[in-house]
């Protein structure tokens, strides 16, 4: 029986720990090479703009766990993983990739020399259930005729649940690594290519390191604390709104619906006023 992984490659902290660390830049290059149709020389020089540092751990309240990269000719690439569905994910990716394009230094140059701005998002869930392909590429197209306006902005969506049992695409072996949930899954992924075998080795080394895992656990605890503080702040604001509405004569049922508070809690507030 295969053993369940205590931490998965899709953990955002582990993701940046491997793909955002300059010491492991060969993993980043290997993944980008399998995913993007860049010329061979494009990835000879890759600069991580926000490399992994100690500030990505617990004390960094606003730690950014995506990876931003500049390639040899100045192409801007942003990578991230998403485990849970987000209803506004598409809009957020458009915002991120637009910011990449807007930050380029093109003063005094023709627009034709603008580099590509590419956003890559690996999903542990299905975003487009009406499409079977696991790799979706979005660009600016004419709706009626499908004519591409420009390839300077590009968004890649990689949906792991759609991954088939086998595929000849080199990208498949990388995504099988990200999808891994058990030790057996990791071994299957590692057997597909030497590059994926190396990233699996790095993953095993990091997750076996007690100090590294303590940093991860501390980071996750901090994130839970932040989420709890945010929830209590929103809840308290909803309670204050509910009180004002009740004083105005709004029924508890309407107040509960408007504030998304439990009706029992609203009725209790009404009795206390």
Backbone torsions as a table, in degrees:
resi	resn	phi	psi	omega
1	UNK	NA	132.9	-177.5
2	UNK	-72.9	146.5	-177.4
3	UNK	-92.6	129.0	179.1
4	UNK	-66.1	136.5	177.9
5	UNK	-72.8	135.6	176.5
6	UNK	-71.3	-33.7	174.9
7	UNK	-131.0	141.8	-177.9
8	UNK	-104.4	157.1	174.9
9	UNK	-58.9	-22.6	-180.0
10	UNK	-80.4	-3.9	173.4
11	UNK	-61.3	125.3	-172.3
12	UNK	-62.2	-34.5	179.2
13	UNK	-68.0	-45.0	178.3
14	UNK	-64.1	-39.3	178.0
15	UNK	-55.6	-51.0	-179.1
16	UNK	-72.7	-29.8	178.6
17	UNK	-60.3	-33.0	-179.3
18	UNK	-93.7	-51.8	-172.7
19	UNK	-87.7	-9.6	177.5
20	UNK	-109.8	10.8	-179.6
21	UNK	-103.7	125.1	-177.2
22	UNK	-58.1	-28.1	-179.6
23	UNK	-68.0	-23.0	-178.6
24	UNK	-113.2	30.3	-173.8
25	UNK	-64.5	-20.2	177.4
26	UNK	-65.0	-30.6	175.5
27	UNK	-66.8	-44.2	179.3
28	UNK	-60.6	-45.8	-179.9
29	UNK	-62.4	-41.4	-179.7
30	UNK	-62.2	-43.4	-180.0
31	UNK	-66.4	-46.8	-179.9
32	UNK	-62.3	-36.9	178.9
33	UNK	-63.6	-38.8	179.6
34	UNK	-72.9	-27.4	-173.5
35	UNK	-92.4	-44.1	-170.4
36	UNK	-104.7	148.8	-178.6
37	UNK	-88.9	52.8	177.9
38	UNK	-81.8	153.6	169.7
39	UNK	-64.2	156.9	-176.5
40	UNK	-55.9	-39.2	-175.7
41	UNK	-74.5	-16.0	-174.9
42	UNK	-62.2	-30.0	-176.2
43	UNK	-103.1	11.0	176.5
44	UNK	-67.3	-32.1	178.3
45	UNK	-126.1	108.1	179.8
46	UNK	-123.5	126.2	-179.5
47	UNK	-111.9	123.4	175.7
48	UNK	-84.3	115.3	-175.2
49	UNK	-74.7	-28.9	179.2
50	UNK	-129.0	67.7	-174.9
51	UNK	-61.8	157.1	176.9
52	UNK	-61.6	131.9	176.4
53	UNK	-139.2	176.1	177.9
54	UNK	-61.8	-22.2	-179.2
55	UNK	-73.2	-5.8	176.7
56	UNK	-85.2	2.3	-179.0
57	UNK	-101.7	-168.2	-164.6
58	UNK	-48.3	-39.4	-172.9
59	UNK	-73.5	-12.2	178.7
60	UNK	-90.9	94.5	-173.9
61	UNK	-60.2	-32.3	-176.7
62	UNK	-113.4	39.5	-179.1
63	UNK	-55.9	133.5	178.9
64	UNK	-99.9	119.0	-173.6
65	UNK	-109.3	20.8	166.7
66	UNK	-94.7	177.1	-177.4
67	UNK	-125.9	122.2	178.6
68	UNK	-107.5	133.0	-170.6
69	UNK	-133.7	144.2	169.1
70	UNK	-117.8	129.7	-178.3
71	UNK	-93.1	-177.6	-171.6
72	UNK	-56.7	-41.0	-177.7
73	UNK	-95.0	9.1	175.9
74	UNK	96.8	5.3	176.0
75	UNK	-62.1	137.1	-178.3
76	UNK	-102.1	127.0	-177.7
77	UNK	-129.6	132.9	175.9
78	UNK	-120.7	128.8	-179.6
79	UNK	-119.1	142.0	175.1
80	UNK	-154.2	163.0	174.0
81	UNK	-119.5	147.5	178.8
82	UNK	-135.1	119.3	180.0
83	UNK	-87.7	-44.2	-175.9
84	UNK	-101.0	144.9	179.1
85	UNK	-62.3	144.8	174.2
86	UNK	-128.7	121.8	-175.6
87	UNK	-61.5	-25.9	-177.7
88	UNK	-108.3	23.6	-175.0
89	UNK	-60.1	-44.7	-179.1
90	UNK	-57.9	-45.3	179.0
91	UNK	-64.2	-39.1	-179.6
92	UNK	-65.6	-40.5	179.0
93	UNK	-64.9	-38.1	176.4
94	UNK	-62.9	-42.0	179.1
95	UNK	-62.4	-45.1	-179.3
96	UNK	-63.0	-47.7	-175.8
97	UNK	-69.4	-31.0	176.1
98	UNK	-66.5	-38.0	177.0
99	UNK	-64.7	-37.9	177.1
100	UNK	-59.8	-44.2	-179.4
101	UNK	-66.7	-42.0	-176.3
102	UNK	-68.2	-25.8	-176.9
103	UNK	-83.1	-5.8	-178.8
104	UNK	-68.4	143.3	178.5
105	UNK	-89.2	100.5	-179.0
106	UNK	-123.8	14.9	179.5
107	UNK	-57.4	128.7	178.2
108	UNK	80.4	2.0	-179.3
109	UNK	-115.0	152.7	174.8
110	UNK	-69.1	149.7	-178.6
111	UNK	-61.2	-24.1	179.6
112	UNK	-64.0	-18.3	179.4
113	UNK	-89.5	1.0	178.3
114	UNK	-62.9	137.0	179.5
115	UNK	-79.0	168.3	177.2
116	UNK	-74.9	147.9	171.9
117	UNK	-119.3	118.2	-170.9
118	UNK	-127.1	128.7	175.5
119	UNK	-110.9	131.5	-178.7
120	UNK	-123.0	125.9	-179.6
121	UNK	-130.2	119.9	177.4
122	UNK	-95.8	119.6	-174.9
123	UNK	-107.0	137.9	174.6
124	UNK	-93.4	18.1	-179.7
125	UNK	-148.6	171.7	-178.9
126	UNK	-94.0	127.9	178.1
127	UNK	-99.0	-37.9	-178.5
128	UNK	-120.0	88.8	-175.1
129	UNK	-76.4	-4.3	177.6
130	UNK	-95.2	4.1	179.5
131	UNK	-126.5	132.8	-176.9
132	UNK	-82.5	-28.2	-176.3
133	UNK	-62.6	141.3	179.5
134	UNK	-90.5	-13.9	178.6
135	UNK	-117.9	109.3	179.9
136	UNK	-110.3	134.9	-179.4
137	UNK	-121.7	122.9	-178.2
138	UNK	-111.3	134.7	174.0
139	UNK	-135.7	-179.2	175.7
140	UNK	-83.2	112.8	-178.0
141	UNK	-127.0	152.6	168.5
142	UNK	-70.8	129.9	-174.2
143	UNK	-63.6	-43.4	-173.9
144	UNK	-76.6	-36.9	-171.2
145	UNK	-113.9	-6.5	178.5
146	UNK	71.8	12.4	-179.8
147	UNK	-75.7	131.4	-178.3
148	UNK	-79.5	125.2	177.8
149	UNK	-75.0	-42.9	-178.8
150	UNK	-162.2	147.9	175.9
151	UNK	-101.8	12.4	-176.5
152	UNK	-73.5	-22.5	176.3
153	UNK	-118.5	129.2	-174.5
154	UNK	-147.5	136.0	177.7
155	UNK	-123.5	126.7	177.6
156	UNK	-108.5	125.3	175.1
157	UNK	-112.1	124.6	-179.4
158	UNK	-117.9	111.4	-174.0
159	UNK	-103.1	103.7	-174.2
160	UNK	-60.8	-38.1	-179.1
161	UNK	-60.7	-20.7	-179.7
162	UNK	-86.3	-4.5	-175.7
163	UNK	-62.2	125.3	178.8
164	UNK	-74.2	169.3	-179.5
165	UNK	-63.9	-27.8	179.4
166	UNK	-154.4	145.9	178.5
167	UNK	-156.7	142.8	-178.9
168	UNK	-79.5	-12.7	178.8
169	UNK	-64.0	127.9	178.4
170	UNK	-55.6	-27.1	179.4
171	UNK	-64.1	-30.6	-176.7
172	UNK	-56.9	-43.6	-177.0
173	UNK	-65.8	-35.7	176.6
174	UNK	-66.4	-43.8	-178.8
175	UNK	-69.8	-29.7	175.9
176	UNK	-66.2	-30.9	173.4
177	UNK	-65.0	-49.8	-179.3
178	UNK	-61.6	-34.1	-176.7
179	UNK	-76.8	-14.4	-172.6
180	UNK	-54.9	132.9	176.0
181	UNK	-119.8	-16.1	-178.8
182	UNK	-130.3	166.7	176.9
183	UNK	-63.4	-34.4	177.9
184	UNK	-64.3	-40.4	177.0
185	UNK	-58.7	-42.2	179.2
186	UNK	-62.0	-42.3	-178.8
187	UNK	-65.8	-39.0	177.4
188	UNK	-63.3	-43.2	179.0
189	UNK	-64.3	-43.5	-177.6
190	UNK	-63.3	-29.4	-177.5
191	UNK	-74.3	-11.0	-174.2
192	UNK	-79.8	-34.4	-179.2
193	UNK	-158.4	157.1	179.7
194	UNK	-65.1	-38.1	-178.4
195	UNK	-65.2	-42.1	178.6
196	UNK	-70.5	-33.8	175.9
197	UNK	-59.9	-38.7	-179.9
198	UNK	-68.0	-40.4	-179.9
199	UNK	-70.0	-33.3	175.9
200	UNK	-63.9	-40.5	177.5
201	UNK	-61.4	-43.1	177.7
202	UNK	-63.2	-43.7	179.1
203	UNK	-58.9	-46.6	-179.7
204	UNK	-63.2	-40.8	180.0
205	UNK	-62.2	-46.4	-177.5
206	UNK	-67.5	-42.4	-176.8
207	UNK	-75.6	-13.4	175.5
208	UNK	-91.8	-11.8	-178.9
209	UNK	-81.7	115.9	-175.6
210	UNK	-62.9	-37.6	179.5
211	UNK	-67.1	-43.5	178.3
212	UNK	-60.5	-43.2	-178.3
213	UNK	-69.0	-32.5	176.6
214	UNK	-65.6	-38.8	177.2
215	UNK	-63.7	-39.4	178.2
216	UNK	-65.6	-47.0	-179.8
217	UNK	-61.8	-40.4	178.5
218	UNK	-64.0	-40.8	178.6
219	UNK	-62.6	-47.1	-178.5
220	UNK	-63.9	-37.1	177.0
221	UNK	-63.0	-42.4	179.1
222	UNK	-61.8	-41.8	179.3
223	UNK	-64.4	-37.9	177.2
224	UNK	-65.4	-39.8	178.4
225	UNK	-62.5	-42.7	179.2
226	UNK	-63.5	-43.2	180.0
227	UNK	-63.5	-38.8	179.4
228	UNK	-66.2	-43.9	178.2
229	UNK	-60.9	-41.8	179.7
230	UNK	-64.3	-42.3	-179.7
231	UNK	-62.4	-44.8	-179.1
232	UNK	-64.3	-37.9	178.6
233	UNK	-63.7	-44.4	179.1
234	UNK	-66.7	-39.6	179.9
235	UNK	-64.4	-43.8	179.5
236	UNK	-63.3	-37.5	178.0
237	UNK	-65.8	-39.2	179.0
238	UNK	-65.8	-37.3	178.8
239	UNK	-63.9	-44.5	179.5
240	UNK	-63.6	-39.6	176.9
241	UNK	-63.7	-42.4	179.9
242	UNK	-60.9	-41.2	179.4
243	UNK	-61.0	-44.0	-179.3
244	UNK	-64.7	-39.9	179.7
245	UNK	-67.1	-39.0	178.5
246	UNK	-64.6	-40.2	178.5
247	UNK	-63.4	-31.4	179.5
248	UNK	-77.0	-5.4	177.8
249	UNK	95.2	9.5	177.6
250	UNK	-72.3	138.6	-177.2
251	UNK	-66.0	149.1	178.1
252	UNK	-55.3	-36.4	-179.6
253	UNK	-63.8	-43.2	179.1
254	UNK	-69.5	-37.8	178.2
255	UNK	-63.8	-43.6	179.7
256	UNK	-61.3	-41.1	179.8
257	UNK	-67.5	-41.3	-177.2
258	UNK	-72.5	-33.9	-177.2
259	UNK	-99.2	-9.4	-177.1
260	UNK	63.9	23.8	172.9
261	UNK	-85.8	156.0	176.3
262	UNK	-65.8	139.4	-177.5
263	UNK	-59.8	-36.1	178.5
264	UNK	-61.3	-40.6	179.4
265	UNK	-67.2	-39.7	179.2
266	UNK	-65.4	-42.6	177.6
267	UNK	-61.7	-37.2	177.8
268	UNK	-66.0	-40.4	177.4
269	UNK	-62.1	-41.0	-179.3
270	UNK	-62.7	-38.0	179.1
271	UNK	-68.8	-29.3	-177.0
272	UNK	-82.3	-17.8	-178.2
273	UNK	-75.9	NA	NA
